[in-house]
Amino acid sequence: MTTADELLGRLTRLNADELAKLLAHRPDVLEEPWPRRLDVVAARLASPESIDAALLRLPLPLVQVMRAVQLCYVLGEGPAPLAEVARLLGATDVESYVDELAERSLLWREDDKVVLPRLLRRNSFQPEGLGLPVADLLGELGTPRLAKLAQANGLPHTERKRDLFLSLLDFFRDADRVRERFATAPGDARKLLLDMAEGVPEVEGHAPAGWAFEHGFLFATYYGSVAMPIEVALALRGPGRQLPFTPEEPEYAVTHVGTESGEAASSAAALRLLDRVSAILDMAAAEPFPLLKDGTIGTRLIKKVAKETGGTPAEIELAFDLAAQTGLLLADEPEPPRRGHKTPPPTLGINPELARPEPALLYRLLVTTWWDPVPPEFETDVDALVRRALVRLLARLDPGDAVADVGQLVRLVQWHAPMLPADDFAAYVRAALTEAELLGVVAHGAVTAAGRALLAGHGLVEVTDELVSRARTTALFGTDLTAIVPGSPDARLAALLDRVADRETQGTATSWRFSPSSVRRAFDQGATAGELLAELRTIAAGELPQPLVYLVNDVARRHGEAQVIDVASVVVGDAAVLAELAAHRKLAKLGLRAVAPTVLTSTVDAAGTVNALRDAGYAPTRHAADGSIVLPAREQQSAPKAAVRDADPDEGPPDPAEHAKRLLAAPASGPGLLRGQLARAMSDRYAGRLTTKQQQLCWQLEAGLPVDVLYREDGAEPEHLVIAYPELDGDLLDVWSLNERTYRRLDLARLDLAQASTAVSFA
């Protein structure tokens, strides 16, 4: 009987509350498409991927109880007696922990014994300081060696290998007899064996000789090391506790940091992140970022962008990562170079197919991507699991409360997630805490409203709208040509000031400074003095200071005093100004020559001439051949074809209670769709005239690949459906509809394969 079959029998005996609790503990079972029946639930529960996911979410006491049960099976006591499990752990009662594991279908009870599924049985116990079972070590020996071990330990002589094996196995599994034989060992052998029994099950460098080897207390391995059997180590540890058991949570001190200050810090962090991401997207739209040869973002680029945007490297690295994960930024592989040319590096640019969301929606997209990223293939996403564990544990505290010591917080998270494959667990926790602070999910060590909404799975829209609404929409303009925004500026305010001024400082307040070059930058983008002053007045908390108005008007008056025409390059302007340019020593490299009092020609192209004139202190503008001004703005992008949207209310996480009722009301099992069965049914529908294409579509459905088909209801317009996972019930086809995210029962007579498109993929 397979594990899935065993589980199915037990699932049918659960009531709705028990099944709902199981589905809540194992949420991966309810991933789309939802299981139709309990046999599908059992198959998913028994899959190695689901079991691994469940083990990773176990706290330390449940892991230790599970290992004690596994050890009982290794010692030949399966199903494991509850009393023996408690004895191994040195505990008086382990029933509550066993029941918790049973709620997750990782094991189950039969009276006073514990049954372990076959997939969860194992022979390695290195975390507990134990080696291999003696049965495995004895099984590698020949009959002469087994006979010598039996004679050395005073066991009856026999010629049959199996009898020798069983006799030795019984001896080593009897802890009292092992301790009696150990008492006869020499002193140096007893010291070595006791040291190894305390947690060093295998050592290098010992020669396979001496009392310990002669009596089977140590074995030489194939790899040249020396190993102690599990049974010997447990016997030498004594009859008391033999496995570690830590039922109590690590202690931690709680401090109150304040709810209002935390929410204010959360809003500021969210707005800073939006500012960083928006700035990165603007820069990528103007010019894609160069990546390293392996396609990653280099440290030098992180520091460069941080300097230009006023952010920290940690903020910029997180902004890059989330923008790429959400699809707002896309990596572009360069085309193969021509022969003799180097391969250009890959770049990271804006996604032209995706419209940029408005600020609140963009923040939700970023924070939900951080919370629930696309998992990597063939490995565990330790970062995501640590984030969720961290936020879940901090959310147990009252709002505004935090764990005072980070070291205590690390130990607390590790106690709740001991199975995570992390070499440096503290580094993972500290990184998760830092990112949560940068996102506004945690503030001053306390979980914010945004973090609690993420954890609850609802209410995020209202919370994030409130966070973003706290952004400042006005600035204070000073007579010293500065603009100061106390708090966090909203995206529109920051974009306008970044366009016309240079950002200087950032923190509790952000400041910008106006200069002739920064104002000219706005004019180079096509602004006029009137438009620019009008925009600045809309964000000013009061009147614009006169020095700023004078600066804008003065730069506007000088802007375009010399015009660079893009015809092998021609400079046009006032006769006096052009005479000055022609005589300027620094401009000699341009080869300027007067062809008329108001016209100069240059031997350098228009772009180079404009740059040289600006370097010399002039403010030229660039014009096309027809006289129209050439703006240095980014190229116009085609209209995006897709837009980010908030999830519908029914797109939230599945309700375990509702699914439990549905599953218990349905038959426990059903027939699977055999290969070719759907094609035969459709062939009957079309009187045996299925085309090769239609047969292929049927086979793709049977293989689990989604297919786009046309379905006709009575009196209704035909509808296109993307369907998968079919089951045949007479003349009805039960399928999962990807469009509607639910199951549909389709009449074969109304399913038109003749107009079906090619198969589509889940991607």
N, C-alpha and C positions, 0 to 999 in steps of 0.2 A: 504494500500500500504506500503510495506517495504521500509526501507532506501535504500537498493540496487536498488529497482525498481525506486525510485525517482532519484537516482544518474544516472541510465542508461538513463533515459529520458533527463537529462541535459547533459550527456556526448555526446550524439548523436548530440547536437546542437553546440559543440565546433569545432573550426577549428584546423588545425594541430599545429599551434604555441601555442594556448591555451592548447591543450591537452599535448603537450610536456612540457609546463611550469608546469602543474599539476603533470606529472610523475616525473619531476625533484624535485618537493617539496615532493613527496611521493615515494621515491626510493624503498621501500619495495614492492610496487605493481609489480615491474619488476623483482622480485626474480625468479629464475628458479624453475619450468618451467614457461617461459614467458606466460602471458595471451594470449589466442588465439583471444579473441574478447572483445568488450567493456562490455558485461555482466559479464565476469570474472573480468575485471577491477573494475566494480561497486561493485561486491561482495567483492573483496579484500579491496576496499576503505571503505566499510561499516563494516568491521570486527572490533571488539573491539581492537584487537592487533594493527592494522594499525592506528586506531584513536588515541590510546594512544601514539604510536610512533610519530605521527604528532604533538600532543599537547606538547610533551616533547621538541620539537625543536622550539617552538614558543618563540619569544622575549616578554618582559614584556608588551609593549603596546597592542600587539595582544591578549595576555591572558586577559588583562583588558577589552578590547572591547568584547571579547567572553563572559566574565562573565556578562557584562552589558546586552548583548542580552539574556543570560540565565535568568537574573533577570527579564527582561521584560516578559518572558514567565511565570515565577512564579507569576508575578503581574497581569496575565490575559491579557497581551498585546502581543499575538503571532498570526501572525508574528509581529516582533518587529519593530515599526516605527523608522526610522533613527534619527529623531529629538529627540525622547525619549531616545535613546541610547546616543546621544550626551549630552542631559541634565543631565543624570545620571552621566556622566563622567566629566561634567563641561567643555566640549570642544565645539568649534564652528563648527568643521567639523570632522567626523569620516569615511567619505566615502572611503578614501584611505586605511584605516585599514580594513574596511569591504571587500574591493576588494581583499586585500592580503589574507584574510581568505577564500574568495570565490575561489581564485586561488588554494588553498589547498583542496577544496571540504569539508571544515569543516562547511560551511553554504553557502547560496546563496541569491542573491537579487531578489526581485520582485518589480520593480519600486522603491518606497521610503520605502519599508519594507524589513526586513531581515528574511529569513526562516531558522530555525535551525533544523537539523536532530533529530529524536527522541532519538537516542543514546547519544546525547550531551546535552540533557535537564537534569537539576538537581535541587534539592531543598536546598542544603547545600551551605552556603556562609560564612563559618567561617573565611577564610583569609581576607574577607572584614569587619569582625567584625559584621556579621549579623547572626541571628538565623534561625528559621524555618518559613515558610509561615503561615499566620494566618489561611488559609484554613485547613492546617494539624492539627493545634491546636484546631480549632473549631470542626473539625470532630470527635474528641475524646470525646466531651461533649454530655451530654444528653439534652433532651428538657427542663427540669426545669432550668438547668444552662444557656442554651441559652436564655431562656425567661428573666432571671434576668439581663443578660448582655444587652439585647435589651432595657429593661426598664431603666437601669442605664444610657444608652447613649441616651435616649429620642427617641427611634425608635418605630414605630407603633407596637401595640400588635397583635399577631397572634398565633393560636394554632398549626399550622403545623410546624414540625421541619425543613423541607426544606426551608419554607418561612423565618423562623427565621435565618437559616444559611445564605441564600442569602442576607438578609437585613444587617446582621452584616458584611458579606464579603464586600458589597458595602460601608458600613460605614468606615471600616478600610482601604480600598483602596483609599478613598478620603482624601488626606493629609491635606487639609484645615479644614475639619470637625474634624479630629483627633487633629490638633493643637488647634482648638477652645475648644474642650473638655479638652485637657491638661491644658489650661489656668485656668480651674476651680479647678485644683488639689491643695491639700495642699502643703506647701513649702517643707517639707521633702520628699514627694512623687515626686515632680518635680525634686529635686536634684538627687534622686536615678535614676529616669527614664532618665534624661539627661546624667548621667554618664554611664549608660548601653547602651544608644543609640550611644555613641561615640566609641564603639568597644568591649563591654563586653556583648554579647547577652545572657549569661547564668551564673548564680551565684549560689553558695551553701549557705544554712543556713538561708534563709529568709522564714518566715512563710507565707503560702498562705492566707493572710488577708490584709485589708486596701484598700485604694482608688484604687490603681493600679490593684489589683485583681478584685475588684468589677466592674471595667469598662473594663476589658479585655486588659489592657495595659501590664500586666504580666500574665503568666500562670504557674501553677504548673505542673511539668513533672512527668512521671512515676518513674524517678530515684531520686526523692527527691530534685531536683534543681528548680530554677525559671528561666523562659525563656521569652524573649521579642520577639514578632512577627516581622518579617522583615518589614512589612508595618508601624508599629509604630516607629521603629528605623529610617526609611527613613524620615518619616514625621517630627520627632523631630530634625533631622539633618538640616532641612530647605530646601527651594526650590532650593538652589544652588547645587554645586557639592556634590553628595552623595556617590560616589564610588571613590577610588583612581585611578589616571591616571598619568602615568609617560612617556610621549612620547619622552623625550629627554634622550639620552645616558648619563651615569655618566661621568663626566670629568676625564681626565687622562693626565698625563704629559709624553711626549715622549723624550727619550734620545738616542743619536747615540753612539753605542758601536763599530762600525766598522765591515765591511763585512769580510775583510781578517782575522782579529783576531777571528771572530766568526766561520768562516769555519775551521780555524786551530784548534780551541777548539772542534768543531764538530768531526773532524777527530780523535783527541786525545781521545775523549770520546768513539767513535765507536771502536777504537782499544783497549781501556781499557776493554770495555764490551766483545769484542771477547776474550781477554786474560783471563778474569774471567770465561766466559762460557767454554772455552777450558780447563782451569785448573780443573773446576768442573767435566767436562766430563771425563777427565783423572783419577781423583780421584775416580769417580763412577765406572769406568771400572776396577780399581784395587780392590776396595772394596765398595760395595753399602753403601749408607748413611743410618744410622738408623733414623727412623721417630718416632714421638710421637704416643701414642696409638690411637689417633684420625686421624692419617694419615697425620698430618701437620709437617712442618719443625720447629724444636725448635730453640729458641733464642741462646741456648748454641752452637748448631751446626753452626749457622750462624756466631757467633763470632769466633769459632774454624777455620772454613774455611777462614774467613777474615784474621785471623792472619797468616795462612799458605800460603795464596796467596798474601798477601800484599795489599788487597783491603779493602774497608770500608764495614761495615755491610749493608748499603743501596745498594751498588753495588752487593754484594753477594746475598742479598735477591731478587733483581730484576733478577739477572742471574739465580738463582734457579727457580724462577717463570716462566720466559720465556722458559728456557730449558725444563721444565715440560709441559708447554702449547704447545710447538712445537712438543712434542713427542720424543725429544732426550733423555729424562729421563722418566722412567716408575716406578710407585709404584708397589711393589710386596707384596701381602698379604702372610703372613706365613701360613704354613700348620697347621691344628688343632693339638695341642699338645697331647701327650699321657697322659693317666690318671695319675694324680699326678704331672704333669709338668706344668710350667707356659707357657703362650702363648708368643712367642718371638715377639718383635715389628716389624711392617712392615718396609720395606726398600725401598730406592729410588736408582735405578740402571740404567745403560746404556741400551738403547733400542737396542737389538742385530739385530733387523729387519731393522734398518734405518742407512744408511751410513752417516757419518758426512760430511756435505757440506764443500766446500772450503770457505775461509774466507769471500769473498764478498757476496757469496750466503748465508752463515750462517748469516751475518749481516742483509741481506734483510729479511730472515726468521724471525729473532728476532724482527725487527722493525715493520714489517707488522703484526705479531702476537700481538704486543703491541697495534698497531693502530686499528686492527679489530679482537679482540679475539672472541672465541666461547662464545655466550651469555649464562648466567646462566638460568636455568629453573625456571619459575614462579616468576621471579623478574627482576627489571630493573638494567642493568649494568651501574650504575652511573659513575663509574671510566672511562669507555670507552667514555661515552657521554661528560664528562667534558674534557677529553683529546682532543677530536675532536673540541669542542667549543673553548678551549684555543688556539690550534694551528691555527684554522680558524681566530680567532680575531687578533692574533699577526701577521698573514700573511697579514692582510690588510695594515700593516705598510710597509714602504720602507725597502728593505734589509739592515740589519745592525742596524735598529731602534728597540727599546724595550720600554715597559712601565716601567717608572722609579720606581714606587711605587707598591709593591706587593698588598697592601691593595686596591689600585685603580683598579688593575687588577682583584682582587676577585670580587669587585662590578660590574665591566664591564661584567665579565663572568656570574654572577648571573642575571644581567639585561637581558642577551641574553638567559638564560636558567632557568627561575624562577620556572618551573614546576618540576624540578628534585627532587626526594624524598631524600634530603640530610639534616640531622640534623645539621651537621657542614660543611657548604658549603666551608668555607675558608680552612678547612683541605683537602678537595678533590682537590681544585685548587692548593694548595701548593704541595700536593703529586704528582699531574700530572705534575707540573712544574719541580719538582725534577727529576722525572723519565725521562721527556723529555730531561733534561740536561744530565743525565747519558747516554742516548741513542744517543745524538748528534743531536736530532731533534730540540732542542733549545739550543742556546749558549749565555751566558751572558744576557738572557732574550729576545733574538731576534731569530726569526725562521730562520733556516738554509736552505740550498738548499735541504737537505734530508727531512726536514719538509714540504717544498713547494711541493716536488715531491710526498710525501704521500698524501697531500691534493688534488693535481691535478689528481692523479691516473695514471700518466705516467711519464717516465723519471727517475724512481728510479734506474734502473740498471746502467745507466751511472753515476748518482750521487754517488751511493755507491761504484762502482768500483774506482772512483776518491778518495773517502774517504780512502778506504783500501790501495790504492796504495801509500799513503803518509807515510805508516809505515816504520820505519827504519829497514834496513836489515843488518847493520853492527854495531859493538860495539867498543868502545875505551878501550883497555886493559892497565892497569897500572902496574908498577913494584911492587906496594903494594898488588898484587894479587886481584885486583878488575877489574870489567868490567862495563863500564858506557855506557848507550844508551841514548843520548839526544833526547827527544821526545818519541814517542810510538813505541815499538818494534813490528815487525810482529810476527805472531804465530810461525813460524819456528825458528826464532831467540830466542824468549822467551822460547820455549820448550827446545832448546839445552842448554841454559844457566841455566834453572831450573834443568836440568838433572845433570849438572856437578858443579854447584855453588849454593850458598844460596842467595836468594833475600833479600836485606837489606832495600832499600828505593825506593819510587815511588812518582812521581809528574811530574814536567816538565822534569825530567830525572829519569831513573831507574838504580839502581846499584846492582851488584851481587858481592859476595866475594867467592874466592876459598879457600878451606881448605883441609887437608888430608882426612877428613871424606866425604866431598862433592865429591872429585875426586874419592874416593873409591866407592861411590854410583854409579858412572858411570861405573866403572869396574865391580861392582856387577851385573849390567844390561847386561854384556857381551861385553863391549867395550874393545878395546886394546889401548895401548899407541899411536901407529901409527895412528889408525883410529880417536882417540879422538883429537890428535893434528891437523890432517888434517881437521877435521870438524871445529875446532876453528879457523884455518887459513882462512877458507872460509868466516867467519863472522867478521874477524878482519879488522879494518880500516887501519892497518899497520902491522908491524911485531909483532909476539907474544913476550912479554918480557921474558928474560931468567929465572927470578924466577918462572914464570908459567911453562915453559918447564921443569925446574928442578923438580918442584913439581910433575908434571904428571909422569915424568920418575921415580922419587923416589917411588911414590905410586905404580906404575906399577911393580917396582923391588920387593917391599915388598908384593904385593898382591899375595896371594896364598903361602906365606911362611909356612903356616900350612894348611893341607888339611883335612877336615872333611868328612868322608865317611859314607854314610847312611846305615850302617849295625849295628845295635844295639850300637852303634856309635863307629867308629874307627878313630883315629887321626894319620895321616901320615905326616912325615916331616924330616927335618935335625936332626941328632942324638943330636947335642948340643941344638937345639931349643926344642926338645921333652924332653930332660932331664930337661931343665929349666921349661917347663910346668908341668912336673910331680912333681917338687919340689915347685911349686907356691902355696902359702897358700890360695890365693883367689879362686883357682881352685880345692880345696879339695872336694867341693861338687860334682864335676864331677866324682869322683872315678877313676881318671886316673891311668892306670896300663900299664907298658911297657911289651909288648909281644915280642918285638924285638928292636934293637937300633933305628930303624926309625918308629916304630909303637906303638901307645898307644890305649887302649880301654877305653871307657867312659860308665858309668852307665846311662847317660842322652842321650836322643835322639839327632839326628844330629842337629836339629834346636836349641835346648837348648844349646848344646855344642858350636855351632857357636856364639850364642849371648853372652855366658859367656866369651869366648876367646876375643871377641871384647870389652866387658866391661872391660877386664883386659888390654887392650891396644894393642892386637895383631890383625893381619889382615888375618884371615883364609878365605878359600873358601870352599864351600860345593860341594861334589861330590856324584854322584849316585853309586850304587853297581858296575856298569861296568866301573867306573872311569871317566865318563863324568861329566862336571861341571853342577850343578843345578843352574839355573838362577832364581832370585826372581821376574822376570817379571810377569806381569799378565797372566792369562790363555788365550790361544789363542781363540779368538772369531770366531764363524762361520761367513762366509761372509754375510754381510747384504743383505737383499732381496729387499729393496726399497731405492730409492735415492730421495733427494729433488731436485726440478728443478724450474727454473724461469717460471712464467706464460707466456703462449703464448700471442702474441699481441691481439688476438681475445678473450682472457679471461679477458679483462678489464671490467670495469663497463658498463652496457648497455647504449646505446645512447637513451635518451628520444625522440629526434626528429625522429630518424629512426623508433622507435617503434610506435610513434604517427601516422606516415604515414601508417605503416603496419596495425594498428588497424582500422584506418578510412577507409582503402580500403577493409577490411573484413566485412562480415555481423555482425551487432551489437549483435545478439544473435543466439544461436543454440541449438539443442536438447541435453539433457544430456543422458548419457548411463544408461539405466535402468538395475536393477539387473537381471541377467540371460540372457540379450539380446545378449551379446557377446558369451556366451556358446551356445545359440540357433543358432547363425550364423555359429559358427565353427562346430556345429553338422551337419548343412546342408552341410558344406564343406566336412565333412568326412562321409556323408551318414548315420548320426545318430549313428556312432560308436565311440563316444568320451569315452575315459577311465575316470575313477575316477580322475586320476592324471591330465588329460587335463582339466576336468571340474574345478578342484581346481585352476589351473593356470588362467583360465578365470575369476573365481570369485576374485582371488587376483588382477588381473588387474583392474577389476571394482571397487575394494576397494581402488585403488591407490597405491598398493604395486608393486614395480618394479620386473620384471621377465626376465630371460635370455632365449631368443628364438633363433631359427635358421631361417634365411631368405634367400631365393634363388632368385637371379636376373637371367634374361635370359642371358645365355652365360657367367656367372660370377661364381666365387667360392662362396659357401655358406658363409654367414657372421653371426657371433654371435652378437646379439643386446641385450642390456639391456633396456627394454621399460617400460613405465608407462603412466598413465593418458590417457587412450584410449577414442576415440570417433569413433563411427561407421557411415560411410557414404556409404551406399550400400554395395558393395563388397570391400570397402577400409577401412582400420583401420588407423585412424590418431592418432599417439602416440608420446610421448616425448622420444627421444633417449638419455639416460644418457651418452653413449659413445661419441656422437657427439655434445651434448648440443644444440640440435635443434629438431624441429618436423619432423617426417617422415610419409609419407603416404604409407602404406604397403598393398599389394594385399593379401587378405585372402587366395587365392589359392596358394600363394608362401610362406606363413607363416607356417613353419613346427613345430607344437606343439609336434609331436611324438618324437622329439629329444631335446625338451626343458629341461633345468635343473631345479632344485628346485628354488623357489623364493629366491631372494637376498634382502637384506635390504639396505637402504640408507647409513647406517653407513659403 
